[in-house]
Amino acid sequence: MKKSIGKYIIKKNQELLREIDFHDFLNMVESDLCDEEIASELGVHKEHVKRLKNEIKKDF
């Protein structure tokens, strides 16, 4: 059985995003911290921060 690296990466990304405290994230965004600063504070890659910001923009 072959495992897809893409599925593995997606699963890992979802796990990381679930661990982010949403209220902390919003406070950092509202404080005008850049993506790199938010990512560093949360211990995630800046692409995760960008992706989450885009998801929030879609919903609101």
C-alpha positions in Angstrom: 0.0 0.0 0.0 1.4 3.4 -1.0 1.1 6.4 1.1 0.6 9.8 -0.5 3.0 12.4 0.7 0.3 15.0 0.0 -2.2 13.4 2.3 0.4 13.1 5.0 1.3 16.8 4.7 -2.4 17.8 4.7 -3.0 15.7 7.8 0.0 17.3 9.6 -1.1 20.8 8.7 -4.6 20.2 10.0 -3.2 18.9 13.3 -1.0 22.0 13.7 -3.9 24.4 12.9 -6.1 22.6 15.5 -3.5 23.3 18.2 -3.6 27.1 17.6 -5.6 29.0 20.2 -8.0 30.9 18.1 -8.4 33.8 20.5 -4.6 34.2 20.8 -4.4 34.2 17.0 -7.0 36.9 16.6 -5.4 39.0 19.2 -2.1 38.8 17.4 -3.7 39.7 14.1 -5.5 42.6 15.6 -2.3 43.8 17.2 -0.9 44.1 13.6 1.9 41.6 14.1 3.3 40.3 10.8 2.8 36.7 9.7 6.4 35.8 10.7 5.9 37.2 14.2 2.6 35.3 14.7 4.1 32.1 13.3 7.1 32.4 15.6 4.9 33.0 18.6 2.6 30.1 17.8 5.4 27.7 16.7 4.0 27.2 13.2 5.2 28.0 9.7 4.2 31.4 8.4 2.2 29.7 5.6 -0.1 28.2 8.2 -0.7 31.8 9.5 -1.5 33.0 5.9 -3.8 30.1 5.3 -5.7 30.7 8.5 -6.0 34.4 7.8 -7.5 33.6 4.4 -10.0 31.1 5.9 -11.1 33.8 8.4 -11.5 36.4 5.6 -13.8 33.9 3.7 -16.0 33.4 6.7 -16.3 37.1 7.8 
